[in-house]
Amino acid sequence: MKSIIAAAALTLFCAAGALAHDKVVVLEAKNGNVTFEHAKHKGVKGDCKACHESEAGGKIAGMGKDWAHKTCIGCHKEMAKGPQKCGECHKK
């Protein structure tokens, strides 16, 4: 139940934060918050649709722990840069 609540909160928080394209978004997680800087990620994979449902940004379908781990770490590995270990993203 806690996971569902955390995932819902994360989804809402991220959706609101994504509207501010250049702002820093802090995603709360029980093992340490993750700071996401849109400015560092814009244009990395060519467009906003690499993560968002539309080119305008906004909602991220399926956003939650599993999505973030698969998408974020997958991209970091593919691009051969960016954090890939838990403590490199999650800060207490």
C-alpha positions in Angstrom: 0.0 0.0 0.0 2.8 2.4 0.8 4.4 1.7 -2.6 1.1 2.6 -4.3 0.8 5.9 -2.3 4.5 6.7 -3.0 4.1 6.0 -6.7 1.0 8.1 -6.9 2.7 11.0 -5.1 5.7 10.7 -7.3 3.6 10.7 -10.4 1.7 13.8 -9.4 4.9 15.6 -8.2 6.7 14.8 -11.4 3.8 15.8 -13.7 3.6 19.2 -12.0 7.4 19.6 -12.1 7.6 18.7 -15.7 5.6 21.8 -16.6 8.6 23.9 -15.6 11.1 22.8 -18.3 14.2 24.4 -16.8 13.5 23.9 -13.2 15.1 21.4 -10.8 12.6 18.7 -9.7 13.1 16.8 -6.5 11.5 13.3 -6.6 10.8 12.0 -3.2 11.9 8.4 -2.6 12.2 6.4 0.6 15.8 5.5 0.0 16.7 9.2 -0.7 15.4 11.9 -2.9 16.3 12.1 -6.6 17.1 15.6 -8.0 16.3 15.9 -11.7 17.5 18.9 -13.7 15.5 19.4 -16.8 18.1 21.8 -18.2 20.7 19.0 -18.2 18.4 16.5 -19.9 16.7 18.7 -22.6 17.8 17.5 -26.0 19.8 14.5 -24.8 17.8 12.1 -26.8 16.5 14.5 -29.4 13.1 15.5 -28.0 10.8 15.6 -24.9 9.0 12.5 -26.1 11.9 10.4 -25.0 10.2 10.6 -21.6 7.0 12.6 -22.0 3.9 11.7 -23.9 4.1 14.8 -26.2 6.7 17.2 -27.5 5.3 19.8 -25.2 6.2 17.7 -22.2 3.7 17.3 -19.4 2.5 13.9 -18.3 4.8 10.9 -18.2 2.8 7.7 -18.7 3.6 5.0 -16.1 5.9 7.2 -14.1 7.0 5.5 -10.9 9.9 3.6 -9.4 10.0 0.8 -12.0 9.6 3.2 -14.9 12.3 5.6 -13.6 14.8 2.8 -13.0 14.2 1.3 -16.5 14.1 4.5 -18.4 16.7 6.7 -16.5 19.3 4.0 -15.9 18.7 2.6 -19.4 19.4 6.0 -20.9 22.4 6.6 -18.7 23.9 3.3 -19.9 23.0 3.9 -23.5 24.5 7.4 -23.5 27.6 6.1 -21.6 27.2 8.8 -19.0 25.1 9.7 -16.0 24.7 8.0 -12.7 23.8 4.3 -12.7 24.2 3.2 -9.1 21.6 3.8 -6.3 23.5 6.3 -4.2 24.5 8.4 -7.3 20.8 9.5 -7.8 19.2 8.8 -4.4 20.5 11.3 -1.8 19.5 11.2 1.9 
